[in-house]
């Protein structure tokens, strides 16, 4: 159970690192895509949490 969580965190860290690298190298278009993706991702998570709280 704990190892799975650590694995997920590691995957997330790698993902964030890749995002940061893309951000540094990236053109404006890539930056916009990343921002939109992050906003959607965060929004979905907040919605899921809110749904659990409500029900």
N, C-alpha and C positions, 0 to 999 in steps of 0.2 A: 504494500500500500504506500509506504513512505517512498520506496524506490521509484514508484510510478510518478509520484508527485515531483520528486527531484528531477526525473527524466523530463517531465513536462516543463519544469522551470528552466532546465538547461536548453530545451528546444526553444523556449520563448526568448531566452537570452541570446541564442544564436540568431534568431529571427530579428531581434531588436538590433543586434550588431550589424547584420546585413542591411537593415533599413538605414542605420546611421551611415554606413559606407555608401549606400546608394544616394543618400541625402547629400553627402559631401560631393560626390561625383556628379550628381544628377542635375539635369536641366529643370527649369521651372515646371514643365509638364509632369515630370516624374514626381516632383515635390507635391504638386497638386493631387496626383493620384494617391500618393502615400497618405496625405492628410485626409482625403475623402474615405479611403479604406479604414484608417484608424477611427474616424468619426463613426462610420457605420458599425465597426466592430464594437466600439465602446457603447454605442447606443443600444445595440442588440443585447449586450450583457446587462446593461441597466434595466432594459425592458424585462428581461428574464428574471432578474432579482426582484423587481417591483411586482411581477406577476406572482412570484412565490410568496411575497409579503402579503399581497391582497388575498390570495386564496388560502 
